[in-house]
Amino acid sequence: MAFQSIAKELSEFERDFAGVLDDRDAAVRFLLQYLAGQHAGRLRPKVLLLTAGMQGGTGPESGRMALLVELLHLASLIHDDVIDNASERRNQQTVNAVWDNKIAVLLGDYLLSKVLGLMQESSLPGLLERVSSTVQQLTSGEITQLSQYNNLDLSESDYIRIVSLKTASLLETSFRLGSLSAGADMVQESAYGSFGQRFGLFFQLKDDLKDYAVTSDGKGIYNDIREGNVTLPVIYTMQSLCMTERADFRHRYLQVGKSEPDLSAIAGTVRQCGALAHACGQLRQMEEELLQDCARFPASPYRDDLEYVIRETGDCGPILKL
């Protein structure tokens, strides 16, 4: 079973997280309970705790940092949903859909205030600089992505730059803070941070590919296509099509209010031109490289669990299955 190495720490995390998502004010508490009821993967706390374990062992500071990165992640998601006018995330209604944008923005700000409180309680050196830098990168990534809305001429290097800011930065910080919470020196922190940055790119590519996975009712998710987010499969598609086909694909992709058949047809073109297979091949290559790098960390049950996460993320079976 996965994450047995940090089972105790994850149990403590959920207990403490429920405590953080509490407030004496009934109206605020009601909103926070909605967040608490949403199921999340907890990827960032997990990799943080695994990193602390590999570095030498988890402790109170590791638990505090696990709460910090999850709260920061949640706050960024709530604000992103407002910006994107999203009504669902992971098959659950967003805060702005259930209430409105004003409430959602304020709730995101409330979570950021909790992050500040955890920073005050911490004794980790340089924490303020690391967290403030991460927030700047997250914000910059969102702004850059918005500026590239529906830009089907987006290059692969521009895509990687956006992902490095918007997704990989917080995962890099999770690895860094995990190592620091277990006493890592600057060299060790840098090694974990570099690994976390590449893991973040790897994770985002898989998340982009999941948009093309077929559900049990035969329908795809296609949120990125619907919202005009240009991801690596679409970039590969534009590169592989001839000029006439590219113009037709551009016309269909830029349609406003795309129907389910429209979305399915666009996804079909992405599949037929081999873009998903190409992206999955890149994902598998990244998986191999990460596993090789992971082998340089000290052998332990923590490393075994991190390798499990990498292999699970690198599985393209459900996406390539027609």
C-alpha positions in Angstrom: 0.0 0.0 0.0 1.3 3.4 -1.0 2.6 6.0 1.6 3.0 3.5 4.4 6.3 5.2 5.3 4.4 8.4 6.2 1.0 6.9 7.3 1.3 8.4 10.8 2.3 11.8 9.5 -0.5 11.9 7.0 -3.0 11.0 9.7 -1.6 13.8 11.9 -1.7 16.1 8.8 -5.5 15.5 8.3 -6.2 16.1 11.9 -4.2 19.4 12.0 -5.6 20.4 8.6 -9.2 20.0 10.0 -8.1 22.2 12.9 -6.8 24.9 10.5 -10.0 24.8 8.6 -12.0 26.0 11.6 -13.1 29.4 12.7 -15.1 30.8 15.5 -17.3 32.8 13.0 -20.1 30.5 11.8 -20.2 32.0 8.3 -16.4 31.5 7.8 -16.6 28.0 9.4 -19.3 27.0 6.9 -17.1 27.9 3.9 -14.1 26.2 5.4 -16.1 23.0 6.0 -17.0 23.0 2.3 -13.3 23.0 1.5 -12.6 20.3 4.1 -15.2 18.1 2.5 -13.5 18.2 -0.9 -11.2 15.3 -1.6 -7.7 16.2 -2.6 -4.7 14.2 -3.6 -2.5 16.1 -1.0 0.5 15.6 -3.4 2.4 18.5 -2.1 2.2 17.6 1.6 3.0 14.0 0.7 6.2 14.8 -1.3 7.2 17.2 1.4 6.9 14.6 4.1 8.6 11.9 2.0 11.5 14.4 1.4 11.8 15.0 5.1 11.9 11.3 5.7 14.6 10.7 3.1 16.7 13.6 4.5 16.6 12.3 8.1 13.2 12.1 9.6 9.9 14.1 9.9 9.2 16.3 12.9 6.9 19.1 14.0 8.4 21.5 11.5 7.7 19.0 8.7 4.1 18.9 9.7 3.9 22.6 9.8 5.4 23.0 6.4 3.0 20.3 5.0 0.1 22.4 6.1 1.7 25.5 4.7 2.1 24.2 1.1 -1.4 22.6 1.0 -3.0 25.9 2.2 -1.0 27.8 -0.4 -2.0 25.4 -3.1 -5.7 25.6 -2.1 -5.6 29.4 -2.1 -4.1 29.5 -5.5 -6.7 27.1 -6.9 -9.6 29.1 -5.5 -8.2 32.3 -7.0 -7.5 30.5 -10.3 -11.1 29.3 -10.5 -12.3 32.8 -10.2 -10.0 34.0 -12.9 -11.0 31.1 -15.2 -14.7 31.4 -14.2 -14.5 27.7 -13.6 -17.6 25.9 -12.2 -16.0 22.5 -11.5 -12.7 21.2 -10.4 -12.1 17.4 -10.2 -15.8 16.8 -10.6 -16.7 19.1 -7.7 -18.3 22.5 -7.8 -15.9 25.3 -7.2 -16.3 27.9 -4.4 -17.1 30.6 -6.9 -19.8 28.4 -8.5 -21.5 27.5 -5.2 -21.3 31.1 -3.8 -19.8 33.9 -5.9 -16.4 35.5 -6.9 -16.4 37.9 -4.0 -16.7 35.1 -1.4 -14.1 33.0 -3.3 -11.5 35.7 -3.4 -12.0 36.4 0.3 -11.7 32.8 1.2 -8.5 32.5 -0.8 -7.1 35.5 1.0 -8.2 33.9 4.3 -6.2 30.8 3.5 -3.2 33.0 2.7 -3.5 34.6 6.1 -3.3 31.1 7.6 0.0 30.6 5.6 1.4 33.8 7.2 0.4 32.5 10.6 2.3 29.2 10.1 5.3 31.1 8.9 5.3 33.1 12.1 5.3 29.9 14.1 8.2 28.4 12.1 11.9 28.6 13.0 13.1 27.7 9.5 15.7 30.2 8.2 14.9 32.0 5.0 11.2 30.8 5.0 9.7 34.2 4.2 12.0 34.6 1.2 11.2 31.1 -0.2 7.4 31.4 0.3 7.2 35.0 -1.1 9.2 34.0 -4.1 6.9 31.0 -4.7 3.8 33.2 -4.5 5.4 35.6 -7.0 6.1 32.8 -9.4 2.6 31.3 -9.1 1.1 34.7 -9.8 3.5 35.4 -12.7 2.7 32.0 -14.2 -1.1 32.7 -14.1 -0.6 36.1 -15.7 1.6 34.7 -18.4 -0.9 31.9 -19.1 -3.8 34.4 -19.3 -1.8 36.4 -21.8 -1.4 33.3 -24.0 -5.1 32.4 -23.9 -6.1 30.5 -27.1 -2.6 31.2 -28.6 -2.2 28.2 -30.8 1.3 29.4 -31.9 2.6 28.9 -28.3 6.0 27.3 -28.4 7.1 24.4 -26.3 9.7 26.5 -24.5 7.0 29.1 -23.6 4.7 26.3 -22.4 7.6 24.9 -20.2 8.2 28.4 -18.8 4.6 28.8 -17.8 4.4 25.4 -16.2 7.7 26.1 -14.4 6.1 29.1 -12.8 2.5 28.0 -12.3 2.9 24.4 -11.2 6.5 23.3 -10.7 7.5 26.3 -8.4 5.2 25.1 -5.6 6.3 21.5 -6.0 9.9 22.6 -5.9 9.2 24.5 -2.7 7.6 21.5 -1.2 10.7 19.4 -1.8 12.9 22.2 -0.5 10.9 22.8 2.7 10.7 19.1 3.3 14.5 18.8 3.2 15.0 21.9 5.3 12.5 20.8 8.0 14.8 17.7 8.4 18.0 19.7 8.7 19.3 19.8 5.1 22.2 22.0 4.3 22.2 24.3 1.2 23.7 21.7 -1.1 21.1 19.1 -0.1 18.3 21.6 -0.3 19.4 22.6 -3.8 19.4 19.0 -5.0 15.9 18.3 -3.7 14.7 21.6 -5.2 16.1 20.7 -8.6 14.4 17.4 -8.4 11.1 19.0 -7.4 11.2 21.4 -10.3 11.6 18.6 -12.8 9.0 16.5 -10.9 6.6 19.5 -11.3 7.0 19.6 -15.1 6.5 15.8 -15.1 3.3 16.1 -13.0 1.8 18.9 -15.1 2.4 17.0 -18.4 0.5 14.0 -16.9 -2.3 16.4 -15.7 -2.5 17.8 -19.3 -2.8 14.3 -20.7 -5.5 13.4 -18.2 -7.7 15.9 -20.0 -8.0 13.4 -22.8 -8.7 10.3 -20.7 -12.1 8.7 -21.6 -14.5 8.4 -18.6 -16.7 5.4 -17.9 -19.6 7.0 -19.9 -17.3 7.4 -22.9 -16.9 11.2 -22.6 -13.6 13.0 -22.3 -13.0 15.8 -19.8 -11.5 18.4 -22.3 -11.4 21.2 -19.8 -8.2 22.7 -21.3 -9.7 22.7 -24.8 -12.9 24.2 -23.4 -11.1 27.0 -21.5 -8.5 27.8 -24.2 -5.5 26.6 -22.3 -2.9 25.5 -24.9 -1.0 22.4 -23.6 1.7 20.3 -25.0 -0.6 17.8 -26.9 -2.1 20.8 -28.7 1.3 22.3 -29.4 2.4 18.9 -30.9 -0.8 18.8 -33.0 -0.2 22.2 -34.5 3.4 21.2 -35.4 2.3 18.0 -37.1 -0.6 19.2 -39.2 -0.2 20.5 -42.7 -1.1 24.2 -43.4 -4.7 23.5 -44.5 -5.3 21.1 -41.6 -3.8 23.5 -39.2 -6.1 26.3 -40.3 -9.1 24.0 -39.9 -7.9 22.9 -36.4 -7.4 26.5 -35.4 -10.9 27.5 -36.6 -12.5 24.6 -34.6 -10.3 25.2 -31.5 -11.1 29.0 -31.3 -14.9 28.5 -31.5 -16.7 30.1 -28.6 -19.0 27.8 -26.6 -17.8 24.5 -28.0 -20.3 21.7 -27.7 -19.4 18.2 -26.5 -19.2 16.9 -30.1 -16.9 19.8 -31.0 -14.7 19.0 -28.0 -14.6 15.3 -28.9 -13.7 16.1 -32.5 -10.8 18.4 -31.5 -9.6 15.7 -29.1 -9.9 13.2 -31.9 -7.6 15.2 -34.1 -5.1 15.4 -31.3 -5.2 11.6 -31.0 -5.1 10.9 -34.7 -2.0 13.0 -35.5 -0.1 11.1 -32.8 0.3 14.0 -30.4 -0.9 12.1 -27.3 1.4 9.2 -28.1 4.3 11.6 -28.5 3.5 13.4 -25.2 3.2 10.0 -23.5 6.6 9.1 -24.9 8.0 12.2 -23.4 6.3 11.5 -20.1 7.9 8.0 -19.9 11.3 9.5 -20.7 10.9 12.0 -17.8 9.8 9.1 -15.6 13.0 7.1 -16.3 15.2 10.2 -15.7 13.4 11.0 -12.4 13.7 7.4 -11.2 17.4 7.5 -12.0 17.8 10.7 -10.0 15.7 9.3 -7.2 18.1 6.3 -6.9 20.7 8.8 -5.7 18.7 9.5 -2.6 19.4 7.3 0.4 17.6 3.9 0.2 14.5 3.9 2.5 10.8 3.2 2.6 10.4 7.0 1.9 12.3 6.7 -1.3 10.3 3.6 -2.2 7.0 5.6 -1.8 8.4 8.5 -3.9 9.3 6.0 -6.7 5.8 4.7 -6.5 4.4 8.2 -7.1 6.7 8.7 -10.1 5.7 5.4 -11.6 2.0 6.0 -11.0 2.2 9.5 -12.6 4.1 8.1 -15.6 1.3 5.5 -16.4 -0.3 6.5 -19.7 -2.5 3.5 -20.1 -5.9 5.1 -19.5 -5.0 8.0 -21.9 -3.8 6.0 -24.8 -6.7 3.6 -24.5 -9.3 4.4 -27.2 
